[in-house]
Amino acid sequence: MRDERIDFGRAFDWGNASEDYAKYRDIYPETFYNKIVEAGLCIKGQAVLDLGTGTGVLPRNLYQYGANFIGTDPSPNQVGEAIRISRQAGMDIPYKCCSAEDADDVGGPFDVISACQCFFYFHHDIVAGKLFDLLKPGGQLLVLYMAWLPQEDKIAGASEDLVLKFNPEWSGCGESRHTNVIPDQYLHLFDIIKEDVYDLFVPFTRETWNGRMRACRGIGASLPQERVQEFSSEHLELLNKIAPPKFEVMHYVAMTILQVKK
């Protein structure tokens, strides 16, 4: 896909990073999921649509709480990985290949629609009304985002600098804590009922952090395979110098819950 709002319009394809994505991006700590469940979302008796599901990380990790999930993603490779991993785990989760803008034939109405790590990709003029129509009266939209903090975590900062060396157009750098930005298109249709920003420390080894960085948009989804491998080798050299065999990387999470206006 190509979007002038992202990476200065440079094309990227998450399908190119699906293998690393499946191995290395299922990293949300238990606290992340507990906060969702404690908010009364994605639990038994609820029909949930997970947009931008990637490899099905959110539906798979919340499956134990009994919600009826369907996951959608515009990348066939991502959907293929989601189906494969879910089946191997014995989970009955349907997936459909489509973008949020094209989520017309996905069933519903839904009690909850979740958007994790993908909300900022949406074309909100199209999506806001569509999500309103897909939700039940009083239904809720859950927006989630987690990012490392490069200015506060040495390993994250050095890794991010290396990404920028390989892909100076990557615009996902320099994160700091902030609430999710909710465009006006939603505020006419939804009430914001909860906003939360909190820190997490996510455990890694040198290998898994190297894989996590390969699976970021600036590398695995954007660069040709030979450049991805060059990045991986140089990144491992860097980690051998600055990181112990096991370490934690400081992240923050922004969680916003919106409810259909009454």
Buried (B, 14 or more C-beta within 10 A) or exposed (E): EEBEEBBEEBEBBBBBBBBBBBBBBBBBBEEBBEBBBEBEBBBEEBBBBBBBBBBBBBBBBBBEBEBBBBBBBBBEBBBBBBBEBBEEEEBEBBBBBBBBBBBEEBEBEBBBBBBBBBBBBBEBEBBBBBBBEBBBEEBBBBBBBBBBBBEEBEBBBBBBEBBBEBBEEBBBBEBEBEBBEBEEBBEEBBEBEBBEBEEBEBEBBBEBBBBBBBBBBBBBBBBEEEEBEEBBEEBBEBBEEEBEEEBEBBBBBBBBBBBBEE
